[in-house]
């Protein structure tokens, strides 16, 4: 299990990331673009991924990482169950989401060379 505080600390560790309310969730943004939303009540984190990245992460175990139901999920929105995910996998998925929306200059630090 990954704690809410660990998620918040990890998300805010990315350059130029800030935290804002987003409906009943907490949104993490870079340059005003959301890359993750956190539901403390449900212990879930929704990530903005490409469809390719979504399929890779969901292939691991779809009880841990799975598409958001409906249209958002068909566009790459992906849910992470914080009660089941290992921290290393969460860090990888969150980094991928950050790089999906961050400007290239910020993302390049986290991309493989």
C-alpha positions in Angstrom: 0.0 0.0 0.0 1.2 3.5 -0.8 0.0 6.3 1.5 -1.7 9.5 0.5 1.2 11.4 1.9 3.7 9.4 -0.2 1.7 10.1 -3.4 1.5 13.8 -2.6 5.3 13.9 -1.9 6.2 12.0 -5.0 3.9 14.1 -7.3 5.2 17.4 -5.9 8.8 16.3 -6.4 8.5 16.9 -10.2 9.7 20.3 -11.4 7.1 23.1 -11.5 4.3 20.9 -10.1 1.6 22.3 -8.0 -1.5 21.0 -6.2 -5.0 22.3 -6.6 -8.5 21.0 -5.8 -10.3 19.4 -8.8 -13.9 18.6 -8.0 -13.8 16.0 -5.1 -10.2 15.1 -6.0 -6.7 16.7 -5.6 -5.1 17.6 -8.9 -1.3 17.7 -9.6 -0.5 20.0 -12.5 2.6 21.1 -14.4 2.2 24.4 -16.3 -1.5 24.3 -15.6 -2.0 20.8 -17.2 -3.3 18.0 -15.0 -1.2 14.8 -15.0 -2.7 13.1 -11.9 -5.7 13.4 -9.6 -5.9 11.9 -6.2 -9.0 10.6 -4.3 -8.2 10.3 -0.7 -11.6 8.8 0.0 -11.2 5.9 -2.5 -7.4 5.6 -2.2 -7.0 5.9 -6.0 -4.9 8.0 -8.3 -6.0 8.8 -11.8 -3.2 9.4 -14.3 -3.2 10.9 -17.8 -1.4 8.5 -20.0 -1.1 7.8 -23.7 -3.1 4.8 -24.9 0.2 2.9 -25.5 1.4 3.7 -22.0 -2.0 2.8 -20.5 -1.9 -0.6 -22.2 1.6 -1.3 -20.9 0.8 -0.5 -17.3 -2.7 -2.2 -17.4 -1.1 -5.4 -18.8 0.8 -5.9 -15.5 -2.3 -6.5 -13.3 -5.7 -4.9 -14.1 -6.8 -5.1 -10.5 -4.0 -2.6 -9.6 -3.9 -0.4 -12.7 -6.9 -0.1 -15.0 -8.5 2.3 -17.5 -11.0 4.8 -16.0 -14.5 3.5 -17.0 -16.1 5.2 -20.1 -14.8 7.8 -22.5 -12.0 9.1 -20.3 -10.5 5.7 -20.1 -10.6 5.3 -23.9 -8.5 8.4 -24.0 -5.8 7.1 -21.7 -7.1 8.1 -18.3 -5.9 5.4 -15.9 -6.7 4.5 -12.3 -4.1 3.2 -9.8 -5.4 1.4 -6.7 -3.1 2.8 -4.0 -4.0 -0.1 -1.6 -2.4 -2.6 -4.0 0.3 -0.9 -6.0 3.9 -1.2 -5.1 5.8 2.1 -4.7 8.2 1.5 -7.6 5.4 0.9 -10.0 3.5 4.0 -8.9 6.7 6.1 -9.3 7.1 4.7 -12.8 3.5 5.4 -13.8 3.4 8.8 -12.2 6.7 9.8 -14.0 5.2 8.6 -17.3 2.0 10.7 -16.6 4.2 13.8 -15.8 6.2 13.4 -19.0 3.0 13.0 -21.0 1.9 16.6 -20.2 5.0 18.4 -19.2 6.8 20.6 -21.7 9.7 18.7 -23.3 12.3 20.8 -21.5 11.0 19.6 -18.1 10.2 16.0 -19.2 13.6 15.3 -20.8 15.2 14.9 -17.4 13.0 11.8 -16.8 13.0 10.3 -20.3 15.4 7.4 -21.2 18.4 8.6 -23.3 
